[in-house]
């Protein structure tokens, strides 16, 4: 038998946690920052705190609870989890969580799948309140949510079906994730082959390729609504796409760092923390300035910026960068003099350079297409996962006959 009831009649919403209260002050428990909360095997149970350190200002929960992130964009990403295996059976975490504790009329696994349905996520998104970027799902949405709930026996059948089917999807996604993880290694190996010793290259120092000494950008920026676009390390991932949204610094401040004002064709590279993230400045970036963690590399006429960026992605750069920053005690910081003295195998002349550029572009294009295809496959798996959950929980799919069925 199926009935429609409010969620508050099936589960307790943000209830007290008596197991937490019974722990001694020095007892350890599992701790969840938001970055640890992912469904399935990605849920990170390794972090621990003593009870006294999280006695105030944190959300409390226990084995069997369902945790639902309340803040955007984590809520929309479907990152609710059913927690089990907590240290001492108890956990604490970010206040950006709603806790749902199943009552006698709902199976905890069915409850977990319920809050991962497409309709739940869309209705919750529509109920969010707050300013852009800090919107949250109110607990009133959860309490008043109308739920179609079958009897407990059917709930268990649905949960068993989804456990089996989603485990299979999860295994496929893990394979794709491993494939994605080795793409940078494959790219590096292919580029290493292009810059291998041969009769077409000679060894030189990087500084001899530059028309001016490499320099890093603004040391202490302050921002304004109008001014000069300011490029940071993460912006190098997609310079043309991000340039309209980067922060701006005052024109006067940019003038103090006039030597790092960006020109079209400059090679911009991260030199603090993450080393070697690199991009070539397109026309629309000209006139911007760069952060302290970014260096501007300007090459002589006739020296290929594209080939230089390819070399920066190779093992030769990485190994020398590691050696140059090995003594850094905080985060790696690559000095400009050290960078200029890096040794590089460079083509003997324009014809050899053109050939190496074509090879590098072909390799990078192949790897980019591989990443695109893997990403597409993972998105399709995620869509199938949610479609299965939604169809099974809402009764659109008869799980007694649907194993391996197609769901759209």
Phi and psi in degrees as a GROMACS rama.xvg file:
@    title "Ramachandran Plot"
@    xaxis  label "Phi"
@    yaxis  label "Psi"
@TYPE xy
-113.972  137.953  UNK-2
-133.517  161.155  UNK-3
-113.35  120.033  UNK-4
-139.03  164.316  UNK-5
-73.844  145.297  UNK-6
-59.1226  -31.5423  UNK-7
-64.671  -19.0738  UNK-8
-86.313  -7.549  UNK-9
-109.462  -30.2265  UNK-10
-142.821  150.576  UNK-11
-84.1326  134.161  UNK-12
-103.179  120.288  UNK-13
50.6959  56.4125  UNK-14
-80.6709  166.819  UNK-15
-65.0481  166.31  UNK-16
-125.253  87.8131  UNK-17
-62.2236  -31.4515  UNK-18
-63.2649  -37.9589  UNK-19
-62.2679  -45.7137  UNK-20
-61.6658  -31.5983  UNK-21
-78.5709  -15.3457  UNK-22
-69.5128  148.239  UNK-23
-73.004  159.488  UNK-24
-61.2903  -30.2516  UNK-25
-97.6236  7.82826  UNK-26
-74.5895  145.255  UNK-27
-89.1833  152.59  UNK-28
-147.527  166.049  UNK-29
-73.4849  141.373  UNK-30
-123.139  133.981  UNK-31
-119.094  101.002  UNK-32
-71.7343  161.928  UNK-33
-59.1071  -34.5231  UNK-34
-67.4727  -11.5822  UNK-35
-90.1656  -8.4899  UNK-36
-95.2441  101.414  UNK-37
-140.032  142.322  UNK-38
-68.836  156.049  UNK-39
74.9876  -147.448  UNK-40
-70.2358  -11.6752  UNK-41
-80.0633  -8.82186  UNK-42
-64.0643  123.676  UNK-43
-97.3501  108.636  UNK-44
-99.8095  11.0216  UNK-45
-84.4264  -20.1486  UNK-46
-79.1957  137.274  UNK-47
-134.354  153.1  UNK-48
-139.808  158.388  UNK-49
-82.4874  153.374  UNK-50
-57.7189  -41.1463  UNK-51
-61.9836  -26.7793  UNK-52
-78.5132  -18.2731  UNK-53
-125.646  21.9943  UNK-54
-68.8687  -22.1574  UNK-55
-136.16  144.796  UNK-56
83.0907  14.0456  UNK-57
-134.713  158.105  UNK-58
-83.8407  136.742  UNK-59
-110.047  146.481  UNK-60
-156.738  172.562  UNK-61
-142.855  169.394  UNK-62
-50.8765  136.693  UNK-63
94.5011  -10.2513  UNK-64
-79.0829  153.639  UNK-65
-106.317  125.67  UNK-66
-104.064  128.189  UNK-67
-119.852  112.076  UNK-68
-57.3678  137.675  UNK-69
-101.351  -13.1293  UNK-70
-104.496  148.035  UNK-71
-74.8774  145.77  UNK-72
-93.9904  7.58803  UNK-73
-66.0757  -36.9228  UNK-74
-60.2429  -50.9976  UNK-75
-63.4  -23.3559  UNK-76
-75.8945  -3.88279  UNK-77
68.5372  46.928  UNK-78
-101.452  24.8814  UNK-79
-63.9386  148.795  UNK-80
-137.364  149.214  UNK-81
-100.455  118.267  UNK-82
-98.1931  131.227  UNK-83
-145.621  157.108  UNK-84
80.0849  20.939  UNK-85
-68.2946  146.889  UNK-86
-64.8382  125.349  UNK-87
61.6508  16.6458  UNK-88
74.0168  9.77581  UNK-89
-135.451  150.583  UNK-90
-144.546  165.692  UNK-91
-140.096  155.455  UNK-92
-165.466  -168.901  UNK-93
-53.8735  149.325  UNK-94
-73.9243  -5.37211  UNK-95
-85.7404  35.3823  UNK-96
-127.711  139.24  UNK-97
-95.681  142.128  UNK-98
-111.23  127.312  UNK-99
-116.16  125.61  UNK-100
-116.296  116.536  UNK-101
-62.2499  137.16  UNK-102
-91.2553  -172.105  UNK-103
-69.1974  -13.3554  UNK-104
-99.6054  1.73704  UNK-105
-140.19  134.378  UNK-106
-73.6448  133.443  UNK-107
-56.2576  -36.2303  UNK-108
-68.7171  -39.2516  UNK-109
-64.7503  -39.4594  UNK-110
-60.4842  -42.5011  UNK-111
-60.0582  -45.4785  UNK-112
-68.7338  -34.9846  UNK-113
-56.3163  -43.0355  UNK-114
-82.994  7.53042  UNK-115
-113.357  7.43667  UNK-116
-74.1447  156.09  UNK-117
-60.7568  -42.2747  UNK-118
-65.8557  -41.3373  UNK-119
-59.6047  -47.0386  UNK-120
-66.1997  -38.4283  UNK-121
-71.5021  -42.2379  UNK-122
-64.5935  -40.1812  UNK-123
-64.3527  -40.129  UNK-124
-60.9909  -39.0367  UNK-125
-69.0494  -23.2222  UNK-126
-92.6912  -0.745824  UNK-127
-62.6494  149.339  UNK-128
-131.344  162.941  UNK-129
111.905  176.694  UNK-130
-77.1157  160.231  UNK-131
-56.6237  134.619  UNK-132
87.0771  -14.1924  UNK-133
-132.54  32.121  UNK-134
-81.1367  146.435  UNK-135
-133.369  152.577  UNK-136
-87.0051  122.508  UNK-137
-73.9162  152.925  UNK-138
-68.8237  -20.1057  UNK-139
-62.0343  -33.5299  UNK-140
-60.5049  -44.5748  UNK-141
-66.8605  -43.8507  UNK-142
-62.5604  -38.1722  UNK-143
-97.7176  3.44625  UNK-144
-65.6323  122.668  UNK-145
-73.9741  132.649  UNK-146
-127.076  132.741  UNK-147
-86.1677  116.874  UNK-148
-127.025  117.961  UNK-149
-77.3619  178.297  UNK-150
-68.6523  165.951  UNK-151
-60.3  -36.7077  UNK-152
-63.2272  -43.6513  UNK-153
-68.1122  -38.324  UNK-154
-56.3573  -44.3297  UNK-155
-65.1087  -39.1106  UNK-156
-62.6072  -43.8633  UNK-157
-62.4879  -45.3842  UNK-158
-64.1995  -40.9666  UNK-159
-61.9574  -44.892  UNK-160
-59.1728  -48.0798  UNK-161
-67.9058  -37.473  UNK-162
-56.0439  -45.7519  UNK-163
-69.215  -49.0702  UNK-164
-66.3234  -41.1155  UNK-165
-74.3353  -27.0229  UNK-166
-62.6436  -40.0456  UNK-167
-64.9855  -45.6993  UNK-168
-60.7652  -40.6079  UNK-169
-61.517  -39.3137  UNK-170
-65.1971  -41.2308  UNK-171
-62.5275  -41.3906  UNK-172
-66.5627  -35.9601  UNK-173
-62.969  -39.6885  UNK-174
-60.7587  -46.3365  UNK-175
-64.7107  -36.9789  UNK-176
-64.5305  -40.7639  UNK-177
-65.152  -39.6929  UNK-178
-61.9742  -41.6551  UNK-179
-64.8928  -37.1636  UNK-180
-67.021  -27.0902  UNK-181
-91.7036  -4.68986  UNK-182
-59.3246  -45.8  UNK-183
-58.7571  -36.016  UNK-184
-67.051  -41.5969  UNK-185
-65.1731  -40.2207  UNK-186
-62.4273  -45.6571  UNK-187
-61.6517  -43.1381  UNK-188
-63.4003  -40.7624  UNK-189
-66.3824  -40.8488  UNK-190
-67.6294  -35.5459  UNK-191
-58.7065  -37.4164  UNK-192
-64.5572  -36.2958  UNK-193
-66.5551  -36.6762  UNK-194
-97.8854  17.0321  UNK-195
-68.9511  157.326  UNK-196
-58.2916  134.819  UNK-197
-162.923  175.348  UNK-198
-74.8003  -7.13568  UNK-199
-94.16  -6.37921  UNK-200
-127.844  159.501  UNK-201
-132.012  154.83  UNK-202
-89.832  133.175  UNK-203
-144.53  -178.048  UNK-204
-102.036  147.755  UNK-205
-57.9891  -35.58  UNK-206
-62.047  -23.5835  UNK-207
-76.979  -9.21303  UNK-208
-88.9327  -14.8317  UNK-209
-91.3183  143.288  UNK-210
-85.5979  -24.4329  UNK-211
-138.047  160.401  UNK-212
-63.4472  138.934  UNK-213
-65.2951  145.03  UNK-214
-141.226  149.179  UNK-215
-98.7451  167.982  UNK-216
-94.4719  -145.903  UNK-217
-64.7863  125.32  UNK-218
-74.2611  -51.0698  UNK-219
-126.83  92.1272  UNK-220
-79.5732  153.715  UNK-221
-134.253  151.512  UNK-222
-111.761  156.482  UNK-223
-144.467  162.645  UNK-224
-71.2758  -33.3039  UNK-225
-121.947  142.919  UNK-226
156.356  -145.074  UNK-227
-99.6465  128.602  UNK-228
-55.2489  140.865  UNK-229
-122.036  115.156  UNK-230
-95.3214  125.536  UNK-231
-109.999  176.997  UNK-232
-57.8154  -48.4231  UNK-233
-66.0654  -23.6745  UNK-234
-66.7491  -20.2862  UNK-235
-68.0505  -15.4376  UNK-236
-67.0323  -30.089  UNK-237
-157.317  75.1662  UNK-238
-58.6896  -51.037  UNK-239
-61.1153  -37.228  UNK-240
-74.8544  -27.3993  UNK-241
-100.821  -12.1279  UNK-242
-60.7967  -30.8104  UNK-243
-71.9838  -20.368  UNK-244
-108.034  -1.14438  UNK-245
-70.7015  154.719  UNK-246
-68.1256  168.946  UNK-247
-123.839  146.15  UNK-248
-112.59  157.083  UNK-249
-60.2308  148.033  UNK-250
-57.5625  -39.4088  UNK-251
-62.5049  -39.424  UNK-252
-67.2639  -42.6397  UNK-253
-60.8518  -36.4569  UNK-254
-63.921  -31.248  UNK-255
-66.4829  -21.3592  UNK-256
-117.891  47.4832  UNK-257
-62.5863  -25.6599  UNK-258
-72.4241  -13.486  UNK-259
-112.088  13.8622  UNK-260
-63.7217  130.566  UNK-261
-77.291  136.864  UNK-262
-113.164  155.01  UNK-263
-57.2033  131.633  UNK-264
93.9715  -9.97301  UNK-265
-61.5928  144.883  UNK-266
-95.1446  120.277  UNK-267
-106.638  129.084  UNK-268
-138.665  139.158  UNK-269
-75.2607  135.584  UNK-270
-129.191  5.30115  UNK-271
-131.673  132.392  UNK-272
75.2882  -98.617  UNK-273
-78.8866  114.345  UNK-274
-97.0794  135.551  UNK-275
90.7164  6.55819  UNK-276
-70.099  129.441  UNK-277
-142.164  148.571  UNK-278
-155.106  153.98  UNK-279
-97.5873  130.892  UNK-280
-70.4893  120.556  UNK-281
-81.9151  176.527  UNK-282
-57.3536  -40.3954  UNK-283
-70.1417  -10.3925  UNK-284
-94.188  -14.1899  UNK-285
-55.2747  134.249  UNK-286
97.6996  -13.5642  UNK-287
-73.1837  171.644  UNK-288
-126.391  173.24  UNK-289
-125.118  159.415  UNK-290
-79.0155  167.105  UNK-291
-59.061  -31.1157  UNK-292
-81.9772  2.06541  UNK-293
-119.634  136.235  UNK-294
-108.353  146.659  UNK-295
-102.755  123.248  UNK-296
-115.965  119.233  UNK-297
-118.146  119.554  UNK-298
-95.7953  160.589  UNK-299
-62.6688  154.57  UNK-300
-59.3503  134.606  UNK-301
94.5518  -13.5957  UNK-302
-92.081  128.645  UNK-303
-79.231  118.626  UNK-304
-64.2186  -35.7448  UNK-305
-63.7089  -39.9844  UNK-306
-69.9864  -35.1202  UNK-307
-63.3621  -43.505  UNK-308
-63.9365  -35.5828  UNK-309
-64.2827  -41.3635  UNK-310
-65.0469  -36.8714  UNK-311
-63.3138  -24.5988  UNK-312
-86.7088  0.0108546  UNK-313
-91.2658  169.402  UNK-314
-64.3777  -31.1929  UNK-315
-59.4208  -44.2534  UNK-316
-67.0414  -47.967  UNK-317
-58.4592  -45.2695  UNK-318
-64.0965  -42.1016  UNK-319
-70.3004  -34.6766  UNK-320
-66.0125  -40.0147  UNK-321
-63.3498  -44.5077  UNK-322
-64.1493  -40.6585  UNK-323
-68.4495  -23.8276  UNK-324
-113.138  11.6772  UNK-325
-61.8178  -29.4762  UNK-326
-89.9248  -1.27698  UNK-327
-67.6418  128.715  UNK-328
-89.1063  -27.4397  UNK-329
-94.77  -99.3959  UNK-330
-115.276  150.538  UNK-331
-56.8063  132.08  UNK-332
-134.446  112.65  UNK-333
-86.6018  117.294  UNK-334
-73.9983  149.137  UNK-335
-68.1194  -34.6364  UNK-336
-68.2401  -42.4234  UNK-337
-59.3049  -44.7576  UNK-338
-59.7006  -45.0122  UNK-339
-61.4645  -27.162  UNK-340
-90.7481  0.893344  UNK-341
-60.4753  142.094  UNK-342
-92.4678  138.146  UNK-343
-139.118  139.356  UNK-344
-87.8671  118.639  UNK-345
-123.522  146.522  UNK-346
-60.1532  147.98  UNK-347
-68.3275  -33.2306  UNK-348
-155.511  -178.937  UNK-349
-58.4521  -39.4526  UNK-350
-65.572  -44.4157  UNK-351
-64.7914  -37.6436  UNK-352
-64.5055  -44.8765  UNK-353
-59.4001  -41.1296  UNK-354
-63.698  -44.2052  UNK-355
-67.7621  -36.3634  UNK-356
-61.5852  -45.744  UNK-357
-60.9454  -41.6617  UNK-358
-62.3274  -45.617  UNK-359
-63.9266  -42.9695  UNK-360
-63.1174  -39.1163  UNK-361
-64.5189  -43.0034  UNK-362
-63.6736  -47.3828  UNK-363
-65.5967  -36.0771  UNK-364
-65.1387  -41.4676  UNK-365
-62.689  -44.3142  UNK-366
-68.7708  -36.8047  UNK-367
-63.5  -41.0528  UNK-368
-66.0722  -37.0422  UNK-369
-62.7827  -44.7223  UNK-370
-61.6136  -41.4586  UNK-371
-61.6942  -44.9513  UNK-372
-67.5302  -41.5372  UNK-373
-63.4776  -42.8931  UNK-374
-61.2569  -40.6881  UNK-375
-62.8753  -43.3204  UNK-376
-63.9896  -38.5746  UNK-377
-69.1261  -36.2428  UNK-378
-65.648  -39.2691  UNK-379
-64.9604  -39.2462  UNK-380
-63.3032  -41.7592  UNK-381
-64.086  -39.5016  UNK-382
-65.1954  -41.4498  UNK-383
-65.5107  -39.1311  UNK-384
-57.1905  -50.4338  UNK-385
-68.9077  -35.6736  UNK-386
-64.0431  -40.8823  UNK-387
-63.1616  -46.7555  UNK-388
-58.6967  -49.4525  UNK-389
-62.1716  -46.062  UNK-390
-64.8002  -41.3604  UNK-391
-70.6521  -45.07  UNK-392
-69.5491  -36.8578  UNK-393
-86.7885  -1.15041  UNK-394
86.0745  6.10193  UNK-395
-72.2549  -18.1411  UNK-396
-123.854  126.21  UNK-397
-83.5043  104.561  UNK-398
-70.889  -14.4525  UNK-399
-72.3996  -19.8224  UNK-400
-125.856  6.70693  UNK-401
-105.849  11.2851  UNK-402
-62.7963  123.613  UNK-403
78.698  7.58828  UNK-404
-70.9067  156.2  UNK-405
-81.6131  132.969  UNK-406
-129.389  129.694  UNK-407
